[in-house]
Amino acid sequence: MPTMWQKRLTALIVLALGAGIGFFVYNSQITGSWPFKLGLDLSGGTHLVYSTDTSKIQTADVNDSLQTLREVIERRVNSFGVSEPVVQTLQGGALSGGEHRLVVELPGVTDVNEAVKLIGQTPLLEFKLVKKGFEDKLTITATSTAGASVIPNPEAFEDTGLTGKYLSRAALEFGSGGSVGLSQPTVRVDFNPEGAKIFSDLTGNNVGRLIAIFLDGTIVSAPVVNEKIGDGTAIISGNFSAESAKELVRNLNLGALPVPIALISTQSIGATLGDEALHAGVVAGVVGFIALVLFMLFWYRIPGLVAVVSLTIYVVLMLVLFKLIPVVLTAAGIAGFILSVGLAVDANVLIAERIKEELASGKKLDAAIREGFQRAWLAIRDSNIAHIIAGVILFWFGTSLIKGFALVFSLGVIVSMFSAITISRTFLLALGINAETKLGHFLMRSGLRK
């Protein structure tokens, strides 16, 4: 059994650790060395919604293509230094005909035109066969960046299934033999093993035919297949300048889109609106916490004071976890945090009531505290497990907004169990109050009937 000085030493160590962690959170936020990561609704930014055209993709390949699309767009926006972008694909409802949607949230990018430009610069790369009878009608006219086709009839082309989805890398070269001059910029694309197999079969089965290479629906090259190409390498020789070819290589390496997308909705959230939402959330949390402190001190006295200290350490632990994980804080996440503080208070109230019941039965303070915590633990455990299950379900099936709430809420519930059971108990046992004296009776038996 630990002696009283050991109990008090343990309590002092816990208090010092809590104060140290609190100083770290405060100092890192003031200096900006490790700031909180804020979501779109708090930092401002842009919300974009795109429709996707999966009509030319086999049903079995739709999910894989959409996953590739999400990864490509995520790489694209990350390359421009956008912090914590949210990129997800969603199944549209009845009003959208069930089509898939691409949702992109860019915190910190408040210029809609800039955001659209970031997404739109990623090219859609396609290889299509020119149908027989249309070869002489195919013309490619020079533009500043690539070629442009003047064929009004889309039936002139036959889909091959070879797209940027299978691209491994792209590189800038000058000349590639044949009719291409040594100083003419060309773009070399290397396919992954699956793409190389498709390209090998495509060239091997269509010697003497034209293969049109499309970028974002524009033909940039239409070479004749002279022989089977089995090394998985294709040369795009359009009307490129050195700068345009270099830009195309960069964009292709960032990811060619596996399916076409079209912008259907934009929403810009200004930094001022984000600051107001953040300020409102912080004020709500502070006001709520102060109200809880006053209630706990007035009604439960010493156990209430211990609960307040425990809650303060709980808040500090949550804030440092937000920085370490890191958690992207949104308005919904702050709401989940405030709700978890309420649950932490609920645990402390339950513990205080159980201790009062044990004291009323005539037990000494140490025994009453231990029995009170033991009796309260079962109820705290069961209720918090139910909350955690609810949080996991919300996170698993919810949208990004709901996931932010569920993550913070579930994390808060787990930490609150630790703070209520371990920290509160440590402080109560370290106080060593004699509950048999009038002062001890007043401090420990608030609301207790004789």
C-alpha positions in Angstrom: 0.0 0.0 0.0 1.6 3.3 -1.0 2.2 5.8 1.8 0.7 9.3 1.8 3.9 11.0 0.6 4.1 8.5 -2.3 0.6 9.3 -3.3 1.2 13.0 -3.2 4.5 12.6 -5.1 2.6 10.7 -7.8 0.0 13.5 -7.9 2.7 16.2 -8.2 4.4 14.3 -11.1 1.1 13.9 -13.0 0.3 17.6 -12.4 3.8 18.7 -13.6 3.5 16.5 -16.7 0.1 18.0 -17.4 1.5 21.5 -17.0 4.5 20.7 -19.2 2.3 19.3 -22.0 0.0 22.3 -21.7 3.0 24.7 -22.1 4.2 22.7 -25.2 0.7 23.1 -26.8 0.5 26.8 -26.0 4.1 27.6 -27.1 4.0 25.6 -30.3 0.8 27.4 -31.3 2.1 30.8 -30.4 5.4 30.4 -32.3 3.8 28.5 -35.2 6.3 25.7 -35.0 3.6 23.1 -34.8 0.2 24.6 -35.5 -3.1 22.8 -35.5 -4.2 21.6 -38.9 -7.5 23.3 -39.8 -10.1 22.0 -42.2 -11.8 23.8 -45.1 -14.6 25.3 -43.0 -12.1 26.8 -40.4 -9.2 27.9 -42.6 -11.2 28.9 -45.7 -10.7 27.3 -49.1 -12.5 25.9 -52.1 -15.0 23.1 -52.5 -15.2 21.6 -56.0 -17.6 18.9 -57.3 -16.9 17.1 -60.6 -19.0 14.7 -62.6 -17.2 11.6 -64.0 -17.8 9.9 -67.3 -17.5 6.1 -66.8 -19.6 5.2 -69.8 -16.6 3.8 -71.7 -15.3 1.7 -68.8 -16.4 -1.8 -68.0 -18.6 -2.1 -64.9 -16.0 -4.3 -63.2 -13.3 -1.7 -63.7 -15.3 1.4 -62.5 -14.2 1.2 -58.9 -10.5 0.8 -59.8 -10.7 3.7 -62.2 -12.3 5.9 -59.7 -9.7 5.0 -57.1 -7.0 5.8 -59.5 -8.7 9.1 -60.3 -8.8 10.0 -56.6 -5.1 9.2 -56.2 -4.2 11.2 -59.3 -6.1 14.3 -58.2 -4.7 14.0 -54.7 -1.1 13.9 -56.0 -1.9 16.9 -58.2 -3.2 19.2 -55.5 -0.5 18.1 -53.1 2.2 19.1 -55.6 1.0 22.7 -55.3 1.5 22.7 -51.5 -2.2 22.5 -50.6 -2.4 21.5 -46.9 -4.5 18.4 -46.1 -6.7 18.3 -49.2 -9.8 16.1 -49.1 -10.4 14.2 -52.3 -13.1 11.6 -52.5 -15.4 9.9 -54.9 -19.1 9.6 -54.2 -22.0 7.7 -55.8 -24.5 10.3 -57.0 -28.2 10.2 -56.0 -31.3 9.8 -58.0 -31.2 13.5 -59.2 -27.8 12.9 -60.7 -28.8 9.7 -62.4 -26.5 7.7 -60.1 -23.3 9.0 -61.7 -20.2 9.1 -59.7 -18.9 12.4 -58.4 -15.5 13.6 -57.5 -15.3 16.0 -54.5 -12.2 18.1 -53.9 -11.7 20.3 -50.9 -8.6 22.6 -50.9 -8.0 24.3 -47.6 -6.2 27.7 -48.0 -7.0 28.0 -51.7 -9.7 30.7 -51.8 -9.4 31.6 -55.4 -11.9 29.3 -57.3 -10.2 29.9 -60.6 -6.9 28.9 -59.2 -8.3 25.8 -57.7 -10.0 24.8 -61.0 -6.7 25.4 -62.8 -4.9 23.1 -60.4 -7.3 20.3 -61.2 -7.8 21.0 -64.8 -4.1 20.9 -65.7 -4.0 17.2 -65.3 -4.4 15.7 -68.8 -6.6 12.9 -69.9 -4.4 10.6 -72.0 -6.1 8.2 -74.5 -4.9 6.0 -77.3 -7.5 5.3 -80.0 -7.4 3.5 -83.3 -8.5 5.4 -86.4 -11.1 3.4 -88.2 -10.5 2.3 -91.8 -11.8 4.8 -94.3 -11.2 7.8 -92.1 -7.4 8.0 -92.4 -7.4 10.5 -95.3 -9.9 12.7 -93.4 -7.6 13.0 -90.3 -5.9 16.4 -90.1 -3.8 17.8 -87.3 -3.3 21.5 -87.2 -0.7 23.3 -85.2 -1.5 25.1 -82.0 0.7 26.6 -79.3 0.8 23.5 -77.2 -0.2 20.5 -79.2 -2.2 19.3 -82.2 -5.9 19.8 -82.8 -8.1 17.4 -84.7 -10.8 18.6 -87.2 -13.0 15.5 -87.4 -16.6 16.2 -86.7 -17.5 12.5 -86.6 -16.6 10.8 -83.3 -17.3 7.4 -84.9 -13.9 7.8 -86.7 -12.2 6.4 -83.6 -12.2 3.1 -81.9 -11.5 2.8 -78.2 -8.6 0.6 -77.2 -8.8 0.7 -73.4 -5.3 2.1 -73.2 -5.4 5.3 -71.1 -3.2 7.3 -68.7 -4.3 4.8 -66.0 -1.5 2.5 -67.2 1.2 5.3 -67.4 4.4 4.6 -65.5 6.4 7.7 -66.3 6.9 10.4 -68.9 10.1 12.0 -70.2 11.1 14.8 -72.5 13.2 13.9 -75.5 14.4 15.6 -78.7 13.7 13.6 -81.8 12.9 9.9 -82.0 14.1 8.8 -85.3 12.0 8.5 -88.5 10.4 11.7 -89.7 10.9 13.5 -86.4 13.8 16.0 -86.5 16.6 15.8 -84.0 15.7 19.2 -82.5 11.9 18.5 -82.4 10.6 18.0 -78.8 8.8 14.8 -78.2 7.3 13.1 -75.1 8.1 9.6 -74.3 5.7 7.6 -72.1 6.5 4.3 -70.5 3.6 2.1 -69.4 3.4 -0.2 -66.4 3.5 -4.0 -67.0 -0.3 -4.2 -67.6 -0.2 -1.2 -69.9 2.8 -2.5 -71.8 0.9 -5.8 -72.5 -2.1 -3.8 -73.8 0.2 -1.6 -76.0 2.1 -4.6 -77.3 -1.1 -6.3 -78.4 -2.5 -3.1 -79.8 0.6 -2.4 -82.0 1.0 -6.1 -82.9 -2.5 -6.5 -84.1 -2.7 -3.2 -86.0 0.5 -2.9 -88.1 -0.1 -0.3 -90.8 -3.0 1.5 -89.0 -3.1 4.9 -87.4 -3.3 5.2 -83.7 -4.5 8.6 -82.5 -3.1 9.9 -79.2 -5.5 12.2 -77.4 -4.8 14.6 -74.6 -8.0 16.1 -73.0 -9.9 15.2 -76.1 -7.4 16.8 -78.5 -5.3 14.8 -80.9 -1.7 15.6 -80.5 -0.3 12.8 -82.7 -1.5 10.0 -85.0 1.5 7.9 -85.9 1.4 4.8 -88.2 2.1 1.5 -86.5 5.1 0.1 -88.4 5.8 -2.8 -86.1 4.9 -4.4 -82.9 6.2 -2.4 -79.9 6.8 -4.8 -77.0 8.9 -2.7 -74.6 5.9 -0.6 -73.3 7.2 2.7 -74.7 5.3 5.2 -76.9 6.5 8.4 -78.4 4.1 11.4 -78.7 5.3 13.7 -81.4 2.9 16.6 -81.7 3.5 20.2 -82.6 5.2 20.9 -79.3 7.5 23.7 -78.2 10.2 22.8 -75.7 8.2 24.5 -72.9 4.9 22.9 -73.8 6.5 19.5 -74.0 8.1 20.0 -70.6 4.8 21.1 -69.1 3.1 18.0 -70.6 5.7 15.7 -69.1 5.3 17.2 -65.7 1.5 16.9 -65.8 1.6 13.3 -67.1 4.0 12.3 -64.3 1.7 13.9 -61.8 -0.9 11.6 -63.2 -3.0 11.3 -66.3 -6.7 11.0 -65.6 -8.2 7.5 -66.1 -11.7 9.0 -66.7 -12.9 12.3 -68.0 -14.3 14.8 -65.4 -16.4 17.9 -65.7 -16.8 20.7 -63.2 -20.4 21.0 -62.0 -20.2 22.9 -58.8 -17.9 25.3 -56.9 -18.0 26.9 -53.5 -15.5 29.3 -52.0 -15.2 29.7 -48.3 -13.3 32.9 -47.4 -10.7 33.1 -44.7 -12.8 35.6 -42.8 -15.7 33.2 -42.6 -13.3 30.4 -41.5 -11.9 32.6 -38.8 -15.4 33.4 -37.6 -16.3 29.7 -37.4 -13.1 28.9 -35.5 -13.7 31.8 -33.1 -17.3 30.8 -32.5 -16.2 27.2 -31.8 -13.5 28.2 -29.4 -15.8 30.6 -27.5 -18.5 27.9 -27.2 -15.9 25.5 -25.8 -14.5 28.0 -23.3 -18.0 29.2 -22.1 -19.1 25.6 -21.8 -16.0 24.6 -19.8 -16.4 27.5 -17.4 -20.0 26.6 -16.8 -19.0 23.0 -16.0 -16.2 24.2 -13.7 -18.6 26.4 -11.7 -21.2 23.6 -11.4 -18.6 21.0 -10.3 -17.1 23.3 -7.7 -20.5 24.5 -6.3 -22.1 21.0 -6.1 -19.2 18.6 -5.5 -16.6 20.8 -3.8 -13.3 18.9 -3.4 -14.3 16.0 -5.8 -15.5 18.8 -8.1 -12.1 20.6 -7.9 -10.4 17.3 -8.6 -12.7 16.7 -11.6 -11.8 20.2 -12.9 -8.1 19.5 -12.7 -8.6 16.1 -14.3 -10.7 17.7 -17.1 -8.0 20.4 -17.7 -5.4 17.7 -18.1 -7.8 15.8 -20.4 -8.2 18.9 -22.6 -4.4 19.3 -22.8 -3.9 15.7 -23.7 -6.5 16.0 -26.5 -4.9 19.1 -27.9 -1.5 17.5 -28.0 -3.0 14.4 -29.7 -4.5 16.7 -32.3 -1.0 18.0 -33.1 0.8 14.6 -33.0 -1.6 12.4 -35.0 -2.3 15.0 -36.6 -6.1 15.6 -36.7 -7.5 18.0 -39.2 -9.9 20.1 -37.1 -13.2 21.1 -38.6 -16.3 22.7 -37.1 -17.8 19.3 -36.7 -14.6 18.0 -35.1 -14.7 20.8 -32.5 -18.3 19.9 -31.8 -17.2 16.3 -31.2 -14.5 17.5 -28.9 -16.9 19.7 -26.8 -19.3 16.7 -26.6 -16.5 14.4 -25.4 -15.7 17.0 -22.7 -19.3 16.6 -21.5 -18.9 12.8 -21.4 -15.7 13.2 -19.3 -17.7 15.4 -16.9 -20.4 12.7 -16.8 -17.8 10.1 -15.7 -16.5 12.4 -12.9 -20.1 13.1 -11.7 -20.8 9.4 -11.6 -17.6 8.8 -9.6 -18.4 11.6 -7.1 -21.9 10.3 -6.5 -20.6 6.8 -5.9 -18.0 8.1 -3.4 -20.7 10.0 -1.5 -22.8 6.8 -1.3 -19.8 4.9 0.1 -19.1 7.6 2.7 -22.8 7.6 3.7 -22.5 3.9 4.4 -19.8 4.7 7.0 -16.6 3.8 5.2 -13.3 5.6 5.6 -12.3 8.0 2.9 -9.6 5.8 1.2 -12.0 2.8 1.2 -14.9 5.0 -0.1 -12.7 6.4 -2.9 -11.6 2.9 -4.0 -15.1 1.4 -3.8 -16.6 4.4 -5.5 -14.2 4.2 -8.4 -14.7 0.4 -8.7 -18.5 0.8 -8.7 -18.5 3.7 -11.1 -16.1 2.0 -13.5 -18.5 -0.6 -14.8 -21.1 2.0 -15.8 -18.4 4.3 -17.3 -16.9 1.4 -19.3 -20.2 0.2 -20.7 -21.5 3.6 -21.7 -18.2 4.6 -23.3 -17.9 1.4 -25.2 -21.4 2.2 -26.7 -20.2 5.7 -27.6 -17.0 4.3 -29.2 -19.0 1.8 -31.3 -21.3 4.6 -32.5 -18.2 6.6 -33.4 -16.7 3.8 -35.4 -19.9 3.3 -37.3 -20.1 7.0 -38.1 -16.5 7.0 -39.2 -16.8 3.9 -41.4 -20.0 4.9 -43.2 -19.9 8.7 -43.0 -18.8 11.4 -45.3 -15.6 13.5 -44.7 -17.6 15.9 -42.5 -19.0 13.1 -40.3 -15.7 11.3 -40.2 -14.1 14.4 -38.6 -16.7 14.4 -35.9 -16.5 10.7 -35.3 -12.7 10.6 -35.1 -12.4 13.4 -32.5 -15.4 12.2 -30.6 -14.1 8.6 -30.3 -10.6 9.7 -29.4 -12.1 12.0 -26.7 -14.1 9.1 -25.2 -11.0 6.9 -25.0 -8.9 9.7 -23.4 -11.7 10.7 -21.0 -11.8 7.2 -19.5 -8.2 7.4 -18.7 -8.5 10.9 -17.2 -11.6 10.1 -15.1 -10.4 6.8 -13.7 -6.7 7.3 -13.4 -6.0 11.0 -12.9 -9.0 11.8 -10.7 -8.3 8.8 -8.5 -4.6 9.8 -8.1 -5.5 13.3 -6.9 -8.3 12.3 -4.6 -6.1 9.7 -2.8 -3.3 12.2 -2.5 -5.4 14.8 -0.7 -5.8 12.8 2.5 -8.8 14.7 3.8 -10.4 13.5 7.0 -14.1 13.2 6.1 -15.1 12.7 9.8 -14.3 16.3 10.7 -16.8 19.1 10.0 -14.6 20.6 7.4 -13.9 17.2 5.8 -17.6 16.4 5.9 -18.4 19.7 4.1 -15.7 19.3 1.5 -16.4 15.6 0.7 -20.1 15.0 1.4 -21.8 17.8 -0.5 -25.5 17.2 -1.0 -25.4 14.1 1.4 -28.4 13.6 3.6 -27.8 12.6 7.2 
